[in-house]
Amino acid sequence: MTELDPWRLLVFVALGVVTVITRGFFFLSERAWQLPRWAERGLHYAPIAALSAVVAPELLLQHGQLITTWQDARLLAAGAGAAWFFWRGGVLGTIVTGMAVYLPLHLGWGW
């Protein structure tokens, strides 16, 4: 284990202070905080934007390059999962359907 030099200690303490200040900032006010209407409206899109930012690259890229063939198990599994979701709804059925398509194609056919 390396020894804790003064610069590292300073960085750790500074990061801790910044974290406590930014997370505790909302407790410093004596009255309730009210977000502006535009900010509340924008926050409605945050979950779908975050999910898209995580899922889209995993679905459309392979080794940092766009997938150039339709013979990729991820594409067909995503399509099957989306079809299930729009037909029946529900997250569990979507996951099960996507995996039921993905696993045979990926493990069986090597896609």
ABEGO torsion letter per residue (X at the ends): XBBBBAAAAAAAAAAAAAAAAAAAAAAABABBBBBBAAAAAAAAAAAAAAAAAAAAAAAABBGGBBBABABBAAAAAAAAAAAAAAAAEEAAAAAAAAAAAAAAAAAAAGX
